[in-house]
Amino acid sequence: MKQEYIISIDQSTQGTKALLFDCEGKLLFREDLPHKQLVNEQGWVSHDLWEIRDNTIRAAKLLMEKASVSPGLIAAVGISNQRETTAMWDRKTGEPLEHAVVWQCGRAAGIVRDIAKKGFGSIIREKTGIPLSAYFPAAKMAWLLQKNAEIRERAESGEICLGTIDSWLLWQLTQEHVFKTDYSNASRTQLMNLQTLGWDEELAEIFGIPMECLPQICDSDSVFGYTLMGGLFEKPVPICAVLGDSHAALFGQGCLLPGMSKATYGTGSSLMMNIGEKPTASSHGVVTSLAWKRRGRVEYVLEGNLNYTGAVITWLKEDMKLIQTAGETEELALSANPADETYLVPAFTGLGAPYWDENARAAIIGMSRVTGKAELVRAALDCIAYQITDLIMAMEQDTGIPMKELRVDGGPTRNRYLMQFQSDISGRKLRIPAEEELSGIGAAYMAGIAVGLYQEEVLFGRENGTEFIPEMDELVRKQKQEGWKAAVAKVTAV
C-alpha cells in the first residue's frame, strides 16, 4: 500500500496554518502565514477575504515544498476555521462584497438592541441554544445587508452568498464552487434550529436574512467538494472534513463520549463538554451548540467562553510592567507567600460565562501590606483557573454528568504552576497532549477517518502527553473557592 498523507488547513483569527499528517496521524510539518487585522477608527475589526483565500493556497504549497512530498500522495484535506467571522460574496463571480466581519467586532450591536426591544431574545435562545448577541453571524449578516440597498435587493433574488469562513474557503477552493457549511459552524450562526437541525425561517425573518443566501448544511465528515488547491494538485482531492476550530479541538482531544471535556487556553478561553445525542438547555450561564454531525449522528456540547485568561498575562506585561515575558509568571507564582489571600477578578470588559455581567469591572481584592509583585502575579494566574472551574461546575449542574478529567490545550498549558493549580482548585485530573495544534489535528483526524486512512480506535487509543493530579487538601480547596466567589460578588454587586 502506498504511503498517503492528509493536509489540514487551520484558518484562525491571526493567520492560516497548513499541516501535513502521515498515514498514522502523526503531524510531520506545518506552515504558518499571518494576515492583516483591519481595525478602523470605530474599532470595527475586519479581514481581507482574498488574503485569507490566497494565504490558504500559499501555505499549502509552502508546506509541500518543505515536506518534499508528492502532491499526488494527498488523500484528503480537512478544514478548521475561526468561528462566527462572517463573509459576503457574489454567488456568480465569487467576488467579496465587503471585508469579513470578524467575530470580535461589535458593529451589529444596534441591530441586536432593536431585536431585543421587540422581545425576540427568548425565542432566539430557545431555538439556537445561545443568547442574542452581536458576537454571532446572524446579526453580522443583517448589518451587511442593511448597509446597502442594492445588495439587499440582490440578496432577496438569491444572488448573494452569506456564510462563515469555512463556506468562503469551500466556495473558493472547490472546482464546483460549492456553497456549503457543516453543522458545527451552522450551530454558531444563531440561525440554525438545534431541534430541526436546519435553517429556521422564523429566525431568518427576525434578522431579515433571505434563506436563499444561506449555505447547504452538511455532515462534518461529508465530501464537501474537490480541490486542486490553486494548482498544487494534478488531480482533484476531496475536502472531507469541516469543523469550527473549538469543535475540531474537541475532536482532536478525543472527547467523543458524554462528559468528556476540553479547555482551550488562549487570549480568552473556551471550555467545551460533549453531552451526547440530545441537547441540554443550560440554566447556569453556558450555551448549547452542536459538536458535529458525523456518520449521520449528531452530538451536542455545552460551551462556556471567557474573555480574559491569557489576556490577563498580557495585561501584567504590557500595562502593569510587572513582567517582561509570560514565562516569568511560573517562577514568581511559586515564590509567592502561601498565606496571601489576594484575588484578581479580570472583569476588564465585564464578566462572561457563567456570570454574564457586562457592568462588572476588574478588581484586586484581599491585599495586605505584604502583598507584592509575586502575589499579584500568582493572583493573575489563579483567576484563570478559577474561571475555568466556574464553568466546570456550571456544566456539571446542567447535565448531572461528573467531569472526572479535563483535557487542555493552548499556550498557557506550558505553565506548570497554572496547570497544577487548575487541577487542585477544580479537583480534576488534567491531561495535556504532546501536540499543540489541536484544531488542525481534529480536522485532519476527521478527514483521515472519512477516507478510511485512519482507524478511530488507533488514533484515540494512544496515551501520550502530561498529566496533573489534584494535590490540594479538600478544606483548603473549599476555602479558596469561597474566597473567589466572594471576590466575584463584590464586582457584580456594584
C-alpha positions as CSV (number, residue, x, y, z in Angstrom):
1,M,0.0,0.0,0.0
2,K,1.4,3.4,-0.9
3,Q,2.1,6.0,1.7
4,E,-0.7,8.6,1.9
5,Y,-1.0,11.9,3.7
6,I,-3.6,14.3,5.0
7,I,-3.4,18.1,4.7
8,S,-5.2,20.1,7.4
9,I,-6.0,23.8,7.0
10,D,-6.4,25.7,10.3
11,Q,-7.8,29.1,9.4
12,S,-7.7,31.2,12.6
13,T,-8.2,34.8,13.7
14,Q,-4.5,35.7,13.4
15,G,-3.4,33.6,10.4
16,T,-3.6,30.4,8.4
17,K,-1.8,27.1,9.1
18,A,-1.3,24.2,6.7
19,L,-0.3,21.0,8.5
20,L,0.8,17.6,7.0
21,F,0.0,14.3,8.7
22,D,1.2,10.9,7.7
23,C,-0.8,7.7,7.3
24,E,-0.7,7.0,11.1
25,G,-1.9,10.5,12.0
26,K,1.4,11.9,13.0
27,L,2.0,15.6,12.5
28,L,5.1,16.0,10.2
29,F,5.3,19.6,9.1
30,R,3.4,22.9,9.4
31,E,3.5,26.2,7.6
32,D,2.0,29.5,9.0
33,L,1.1,32.7,7.3
34,P,-0.4,35.7,9.2
35,H,-3.0,38.0,7.7
36,K,-3.7,41.7,8.5
37,Q,-6.1,42.7,11.3
38,L,-8.1,45.6,9.8
39,V,-9.3,47.9,12.6
40,N,-10.8,51.2,11.8
41,E,-11.3,54.4,13.9
42,Q,-14.6,53.0,15.1
43,G,-13.0,49.9,16.4
44,W,-14.5,47.6,13.8
45,V,-12.5,44.5,13.1
46,S,-12.3,43.1,9.6
47,H,-10.3,40.6,7.5
48,D,-9.5,40.7,3.8
49,L,-11.2,37.6,2.3
50,W,-8.9,37.4,-0.7
51,E,-5.9,37.5,1.6
52,I,-7.3,34.6,3.6
53,R,-8.0,32.6,0.4
54,D,-4.6,33.3,-1.1
55,N,-2.8,32.5,2.2
56,T,-4.6,29.2,2.4
57,I,-3.3,28.1,-1.0
58,R,0.2,29.6,-0.4
59,A,0.5,27.9,3.0
60,A,-0.4,24.5,1.4
61,K,2.1,24.9,-1.3
62,L,4.9,26.0,1.0
63,L,4.1,23.0,3.2
64,M,4.5,20.6,0.4
65,E,7.8,22.2,-0.6
66,K,9.1,21.9,2.9
67,A,8.0,18.3,3.3
68,S,9.3,17.2,-0.2
69,V,6.1,15.0,-0.5
70,S,4.5,14.5,-3.9
71,P,1.1,16.2,-4.1
72,G,-0.2,13.1,-5.7
73,L,0.0,11.3,-2.3
74,I,-2.5,13.6,-0.6
75,A,-5.6,11.5,0.2
76,A,-7.8,14.3,1.6
77,V,-8.0,17.8,3.0
78,G,-9.7,18.9,6.3
79,I,-10.5,22.4,7.3
80,S,-10.9,24.0,10.7
81,N,-11.9,27.7,10.9
82,Q,-12.3,30.7,13.1
83,R,-16.0,30.7,14.1
84,E,-18.5,33.5,13.8
85,T,-16.4,35.6,11.4
86,T,-18.9,36.4,8.6
87,A,-18.3,36.8,4.8
88,M,-20.5,38.0,1.9
89,W,-19.7,37.5,-1.8
90,D,-21.3,37.4,-5.2
91,R,-22.7,34.0,-6.0
92,K,-21.8,34.2,-9.7
93,T,-18.3,35.7,-9.6
94,G,-17.1,34.8,-6.1
95,E,-16.1,38.5,-5.6
96,P,-16.3,39.6,-1.9
97,L,-18.8,42.4,-1.5
98,E,-17.3,43.5,1.9
99,H,-14.4,42.6,4.1
100,A,-15.2,39.8,6.5
101,V,-16.7,40.9,9.8
102,V,-14.6,39.3,12.5
103,W,-16.1,37.5,15.5
104,Q,-14.6,40.1,17.8
105,C,-16.4,43.0,16.0
106,G,-19.4,44.6,17.7
107,R,-20.6,46.8,14.8
108,A,-24.0,44.9,14.8
109,A,-24.8,45.9,18.4
110,G,-27.5,48.3,17.3
111,I,-29.3,45.6,15.3
112,V,-29.2,43.4,18.4
113,R,-30.7,46.1,20.6
114,D,-33.6,46.6,18.2
115,I,-34.3,42.9,18.0
116,A,-34.2,42.6,21.8
117,K,-36.6,45.6,22.2
118,K,-39.1,43.6,20.0
119,G,-39.0,40.8,22.5
120,F,-37.3,38.1,20.4
121,G,-34.4,37.3,22.7
122,S,-36.1,34.4,24.4
123,I,-37.2,32.6,21.2
124,I,-33.7,33.0,19.7
125,R,-32.2,31.5,22.8
126,E,-34.8,28.7,22.9
127,K,-34.3,27.7,19.3
128,T,-30.5,28.1,19.0
129,G,-29.2,27.4,22.5
130,I,-27.2,30.7,22.5
131,P,-28.2,34.2,23.7
132,L,-28.9,37.1,21.3
133,S,-25.6,38.8,20.7
134,A,-23.7,40.8,18.0
135,Y,-21.0,38.2,18.5
136,F,-22.8,35.7,16.3
137,P,-23.1,35.8,12.5
138,A,-26.9,36.4,12.2
139,A,-26.5,40.0,13.4
140,K,-23.4,40.5,11.3
141,M,-25.2,39.3,8.2
142,A,-28.1,41.6,9.0
143,W,-25.6,44.5,9.2
144,L,-24.0,43.6,5.9
145,L,-27.5,43.5,4.2
146,Q,-28.7,46.7,5.8
147,K,-25.7,48.7,4.7
148,N,-26.5,48.7,1.0
149,A,-30.0,48.7,-0.5
150,E,-28.8,47.3,-3.9
151,I,-27.1,44.3,-2.1
152,R,-30.2,43.8,-0.1
153,E,-32.3,43.6,-3.3
154,R,-29.8,41.2,-4.9
155,A,-29.8,39.0,-1.7
156,E,-33.6,38.6,-2.0
157,S,-33.1,37.3,-5.5
158,G,-30.5,34.7,-4.3
159,E,-27.5,36.4,-6.0
160,I,-25.6,36.9,-2.7
161,C,-23.8,34.3,-0.5
162,L,-23.6,34.8,3.2
163,G,-21.6,32.4,5.3
164,T,-18.8,31.8,7.7
165,I,-15.1,31.4,6.7
166,D,-15.5,27.7,6.0
167,S,-18.2,28.4,3.4
168,W,-15.9,31.1,1.8
169,L,-13.0,28.7,1.6
170,L,-15.1,25.9,0.2
171,W,-16.5,28.1,-2.5
172,Q,-13.1,29.4,-3.5
173,L,-11.1,26.1,-3.2
174,T,-13.5,23.6,-4.8
175,Q,-13.8,23.1,-8.6
176,E,-17.5,23.0,-8.2
177,H,-17.7,26.3,-6.2
178,V,-19.8,24.6,-3.6
179,F,-21.8,26.7,-1.2
180,K,-21.9,24.6,2.0
181,T,-21.2,24.6,5.7
182,D,-21.0,22.0,8.4
183,Y,-23.3,21.5,11.4
184,S,-20.7,22.8,14.0
185,N,-20.4,26.2,12.2
186,A,-24.1,26.4,11.4
187,S,-25.0,25.9,15.1
188,R,-23.0,29.1,15.9
189,T,-24.7,31.4,13.4
190,Q,-27.9,31.9,15.5
191,L,-29.9,30.9,12.5
192,M,-29.9,27.1,12.9
193,N,-32.6,25.4,15.0
194,L,-31.0,22.8,17.3
195,Q,-34.1,20.6,17.2
196,T,-34.8,20.5,13.5
197,L,-31.1,20.8,12.5
198,G,-31.9,23.2,9.7
199,W,-32.1,26.9,9.0
200,D,-35.0,28.3,10.8
201,E,-37.4,30.5,8.7
202,E,-38.6,32.4,11.8
203,L,-35.1,33.2,12.9
204,A,-34.1,34.3,9.4
205,E,-37.1,36.6,9.3
206,I,-36.3,38.1,12.7
207,F,-32.8,39.0,11.4
208,G,-34.0,40.0,7.9
209,I,-31.9,37.4,6.1
210,P,-33.2,35.7,3.0
211,M,-33.0,31.9,3.2
212,E,-31.6,31.9,-0.4
213,C,-28.4,33.5,0.9
214,L,-27.5,30.7,3.3
215,P,-25.3,27.6,2.5
216,Q,-26.3,24.0,2.5
217,I,-25.7,22.4,5.9
218,C,-23.7,19.1,5.6
219,D,-22.4,16.5,7.9
220,S,-18.9,17.5,9.3
221,D,-17.3,14.4,7.7
222,S,-19.0,14.9,4.3
223,V,-17.2,15.0,1.0
224,F,-17.8,18.8,0.6
225,G,-16.2,19.0,-2.8
226,Y,-12.9,18.5,-4.7
227,T,-9.9,20.9,-4.8
228,L,-6.8,21.4,-6.9
229,M,-5.6,23.9,-4.2
230,G,-4.7,26.6,-6.7
231,G,-2.8,24.2,-9.0
232,L,-1.0,22.3,-6.3
233,F,-2.7,19.0,-7.0
234,E,-2.7,17.5,-10.5
235,K,-5.9,15.5,-9.7
236,P,-8.8,16.7,-7.6
237,V,-8.5,15.9,-3.8
238,P,-11.6,15.6,-1.6
239,I,-12.3,18.1,1.2
240,C,-14.0,15.7,3.6
241,A,-13.9,17.4,7.0
242,V,-15.0,20.8,8.1
243,L,-15.3,21.9,11.7
244,G,-15.3,25.2,13.7
245,D,-11.9,25.5,15.5
246,S,-13.2,24.8,19.0
247,H,-15.1,21.7,17.8
248,A,-12.1,20.5,15.9
249,A,-10.0,20.8,19.1
250,L,-12.7,18.8,21.0
251,F,-12.4,16.0,18.3
252,G,-8.6,16.2,18.3
253,Q,-8.6,15.7,22.1
254,G,-10.7,12.6,21.6
255,C,-13.7,13.8,23.6
256,L,-16.1,11.5,21.9
257,L,-18.3,10.4,24.8
258,P,-20.7,12.3,27.1
259,G,-18.9,14.1,29.9
260,M,-15.6,14.2,28.1
261,S,-14.4,17.8,28.1
262,K,-11.6,20.1,26.8
263,A,-10.4,23.6,27.7
264,T,-8.5,25.7,25.2
265,Y,-6.5,28.4,26.9
266,G,-5.7,31.4,24.7
267,T,-6.3,35.2,24.8
268,G,-9.7,34.1,26.1
269,S,-10.6,30.5,26.8
270,S,-13.3,28.0,25.7
271,L,-14.5,25.1,27.8
272,M,-16.5,22.5,25.9
273,M,-18.2,19.4,27.2
274,N,-19.6,16.6,25.0
275,I,-23.2,16.0,26.2
276,G,-24.2,13.3,23.7
277,E,-27.1,13.0,21.2
278,K,-29.6,15.2,23.0
279,P,-29.3,18.9,23.6
280,T,-29.4,20.2,27.2
281,A,-30.6,23.7,27.8
282,S,-28.4,25.5,30.2
283,S,-29.7,27.3,33.3
284,H,-26.3,28.0,34.7
285,G,-24.8,30.5,32.2
286,V,-23.3,28.4,29.4
287,V,-24.6,27.8,25.9
288,T,-25.6,24.8,23.9
289,S,-24.2,24.0,20.4
290,L,-23.5,21.1,18.2
291,A,-20.2,19.3,18.5
292,W,-20.5,17.9,15.0
293,K,-22.6,15.6,12.9
294,R,-20.7,12.6,11.5
295,R,-21.6,9.2,10.3
296,G,-25.2,10.6,10.3
297,R,-25.2,11.1,14.0
298,V,-25.4,14.5,15.8
299,E,-23.6,15.1,19.1
300,Y,-24.1,18.3,21.2
301,V,-21.9,20.3,23.5
302,L,-22.2,22.8,26.3
303,E,-19.7,25.6,25.9
304,G,-18.5,28.5,28.0
305,N,-16.3,31.3,26.7
306,L,-14.1,33.5,28.9
307,N,-12.9,36.9,27.7
308,Y,-9.8,37.3,29.9
309,T,-7.5,34.4,30.6
310,G,-4.2,34.6,28.6
311,A,-5.1,38.3,28.2
312,V,-4.5,38.8,31.9
313,I,-0.9,37.8,31.4
314,T,-0.6,40.3,28.6
315,W,-2.1,43.0,31.0
316,L,0.6,42.1,33.6
317,K,3.3,42.5,30.9
318,E,2.2,45.4,28.7
319,D,0.1,47.6,31.1
320,M,1.4,46.9,34.6
321,K,5.0,46.2,33.6
322,L,5.3,43.6,36.3
323,I,6.9,41.0,33.9
324,Q,8.9,41.1,30.7
325,T,7.8,37.7,29.4
326,A,4.9,35.3,30.1
327,G,7.4,32.6,31.1
328,E,8.4,34.6,34.3
329,T,5.0,34.1,35.8
330,E,5.6,30.4,36.8
331,E,8.6,31.2,39.0
332,L,7.1,34.3,40.5
333,A,3.9,32.4,41.4
334,L,5.8,29.6,43.1
335,S,7.8,32.2,45.1
336,A,4.6,34.0,46.4
337,N,3.7,33.9,50.1
338,P,1.3,30.9,50.6
339,A,-0.7,32.8,53.2
340,D,-1.5,35.7,50.9
341,E,-5.3,35.9,50.1
342,T,-5.3,38.2,47.1
343,Y,-7.8,37.6,44.3
344,L,-7.8,39.3,40.9
345,V,-11.2,39.4,39.2
346,P,-10.4,40.2,35.5
347,A,-13.7,41.9,34.6
348,F,-11.9,44.5,32.4
349,T,-14.9,44.5,29.9
350,G,-17.4,42.8,32.2
351,L,-17.7,39.1,33.0
352,G,-18.6,36.4,30.5
353,A,-19.9,32.9,31.3
354,P,-21.3,31.9,33.6
355,Y,-22.0,35.3,35.1
356,W,-22.8,37.4,32.0
357,D,-22.5,40.8,33.8
358,E,-21.3,43.4,31.3
359,N,-21.3,46.0,34.0
360,A,-18.8,44.3,36.2
361,R,-15.4,45.8,36.4
362,A,-12.0,44.4,37.3
363,A,-10.8,44.5,40.9
364,I,-7.9,43.3,43.1
365,I,-9.4,42.1,46.4
366,G,-7.9,40.9,49.6
367,M,-4.5,42.6,49.5
368,S,-2.5,43.1,52.7
369,R,0.6,45.2,53.4
370,V,2.9,42.3,52.5
371,T,1.2,41.7,49.1
372,G,3.9,42.2,46.4
373,K,4.7,41.5,42.8
374,A,4.8,37.8,43.2
375,E,1.5,37.6,45.0
376,L,-0.2,39.8,42.3
377,V,1.2,37.6,39.5
378,R,0.0,34.5,41.3
379,A,-3.5,36.0,41.7
380,A,-3.5,36.7,37.9
381,L,-2.7,33.1,37.1
382,D,-5.1,31.8,39.7
383,C,-8.0,33.8,38.2
384,I,-7.7,31.8,35.0
385,A,-8.1,28.5,36.9
386,Y,-11.0,29.9,39.0
387,Q,-12.9,30.9,35.9
388,I,-12.4,27.5,34.2
389,T,-13.6,25.9,37.4
390,D,-16.7,28.0,37.5
391,L,-17.6,26.7,34.0
392,I,-16.9,23.1,35.0
393,M,-19.3,23.4,37.9
394,A,-22.0,25.1,35.7
395,M,-21.8,22.3,33.2
396,E,-22.0,19.6,35.8
397,Q,-25.1,21.2,37.3
398,D,-26.7,21.5,33.9
399,T,-26.1,17.9,32.9
400,G,-25.6,15.9,36.1
401,I,-22.6,14.3,34.4
402,P,-19.4,14.4,36.6
403,M,-16.3,15.7,34.8
404,K,-13.6,13.4,36.0
405,E,-10.9,14.6,33.6
406,L,-10.2,17.8,31.7
407,R,-8.2,17.8,28.5
408,V,-6.4,21.1,28.0
409,D,-4.5,22.8,25.2
410,G,-3.1,26.2,24.3
411,G,0.0,28.2,25.2
412,P,-0.7,28.8,28.9
413,T,-0.7,25.0,29.5
414,R,3.1,25.2,29.4
415,N,2.9,27.0,32.8
416,R,3.3,24.1,35.3
417,Y,2.1,26.3,38.3
418,L,-1.1,27.2,36.5
419,M,-1.8,23.6,35.4
420,Q,-1.2,22.2,38.9
421,F,-3.4,24.9,40.4
422,Q,-6.1,24.2,37.8
423,S,-6.0,20.6,38.8
424,D,-6.1,21.4,42.5
425,I,-8.8,24.0,42.5
426,S,-11.1,22.1,40.2
427,G,-10.3,18.7,41.9
428,R,-9.9,17.1,38.4
429,K,-7.1,15.3,36.6
430,L,-5.7,17.4,33.7
431,R,-4.3,15.9,30.6
432,I,-2.1,17.9,28.2
433,P,-1.5,16.3,24.8
434,A,2.0,16.1,23.3
435,E,1.0,18.1,20.3
436,E,-0.3,21.6,20.5
437,E,-2.2,22.1,17.2
438,L,-5.4,20.5,18.3
439,S,-7.8,22.3,15.9
440,G,-5.7,21.3,12.9
441,I,-5.3,17.8,14.4
442,G,-9.1,17.4,14.8
443,A,-9.8,18.4,11.2
444,A,-7.0,16.0,9.9
445,Y,-8.3,13.1,12.0
446,M,-11.9,13.5,10.8
447,A,-10.7,13.7,7.2
448,G,-8.5,10.7,7.5
449,I,-11.2,8.7,9.2
450,A,-13.7,9.7,6.5
451,V,-11.5,8.4,3.6
452,G,-10.5,5.2,5.5
453,L,-6.9,6.2,6.1
454,Y,-7.2,6.3,9.9
455,Q,-8.8,4.0,12.4
456,E,-10.6,5.9,15.2
457,E,-9.7,3.4,17.9
458,V,-6.0,3.6,17.0
459,L,-5.9,7.4,16.9
460,F,-7.6,7.9,20.2
461,G,-6.2,4.9,21.9
462,R,-2.7,6.4,22.3
463,E,-1.6,7.5,25.7
464,N,0.7,10.5,25.4
465,G,1.3,13.9,26.9
466,T,1.4,15.1,30.5
467,E,-1.0,14.7,33.4
468,F,-1.6,16.7,36.6
469,I,-3.3,15.2,39.6
470,P,-5.1,17.2,42.4
471,E,-2.9,17.5,45.5
472,M,-4.7,20.3,47.4
473,D,-6.4,19.5,50.7
474,E,-10.2,19.5,50.3
475,L,-10.7,22.1,53.1
476,V,-8.1,24.4,51.5
477,R,-9.8,24.0,48.1
478,K,-13.2,24.9,49.6
479,Q,-11.8,28.0,51.4
480,K,-10.1,29.2,48.2
481,Q,-13.3,28.6,46.1
482,E,-15.4,30.5,48.7
483,G,-12.9,33.4,48.6
484,W,-13.1,33.6,44.8
485,K,-16.9,33.6,44.9
486,A,-16.9,36.4,47.5
487,A,-14.5,38.4,45.3
488,V,-16.7,38.0,42.2
489,A,-19.7,39.0,44.3
490,K,-18.0,42.3,45.1
491,V,-17.6,43.3,41.5
492,T,-21.0,42.0,40.3
493,A,-22.9,43.7,43.1
494,V,-22.0,47.2,42.1
